[in-house]
Amino acid sequence: SLSALGLRDLRSMGARLQVRCAAYRAGEEVRIALCSGATAELPMKDLEDAANLFLWQPKAAAMQWATKALALESRKDDP
């Protein structure tokens, strides 16, 4: 649920929850990203490419994701 993820404020906006998950073995690196809105529409490859490019710079990866998300065809009419 949205409230379990700490996103209860999005309920009034009619937010849809879409969870994508992956399994990892113990000892492997783990990276977690909580995406919503346009960023959630990005393909997993775009998320992984930016995260790998900016391995120790999470804000830079997030900026890359946001830039790509705003350029999506489905978002061209957004304000």
N, C-alpha and C positions, 0 to 999 in steps of 0.2 A: 504494500500500500504506500501511498505518497507520504502518509504520516510516519511510517516506519523508516523512511529514508530522510526524514527531517524536512519534507517539502509540503507540509500541510497547508502552507499559505497559497499554494498553487491550486488548491481544490476549487476555489471560487472562480478561477479562470477556465475551468473545465479541462484541466490538464489530463493527458493520457499518459499512463506509465508504460514504458517499453523497456524491459530488462534484457540486456545481452550479457551473457556470462561466459567464462572460460575456466577450465580446470588447470591447475598447476601442481607440480610435484614439490615436495618439501625441498628446500635448498635453492629453488629457482627465484629469480627476480620477480617481483610482483608490482604492477603499476595499476592504480585504480583511478578512473576518471568518471565523474558523475556529469553526464551530458543532458541538457534539456533544451527545448526549443529547436532552433535551426541546427545547433551542433549535434543534436541527437539524430538528425537526418543524414549526417556524413557517413560514408561507408567506413567500415572498420579499417581498411587499408589506409585511408587518409589520416585517421587517428593514430595508427601505429607509425606511419612515416614521420609525422611531426614529433611524436613522442621519442622516436629513436634519434632524430636529428638534434633535438634539444633534451638529451637524456638527463642532465642535471639542472635544467632550466624549465621548471613546470609552467611558469608564467609565460615564457616565450612560446611553449607548445600550445598553451591555451589561446594565446593571441593568434597563432597560426590557424588553429581550429576555427576561431571566430571569424577570421578573414575568409576562410574557405566556405564556411557556413553561410555567410552573408552573400556570397557570390553564387549560391545555388539557384537554379532556375525557379524552384518553388518559392524562393524568397525575394524575387525581384520586385514585387509590389509592396514589400514591407517598408514602413516609414523610416 
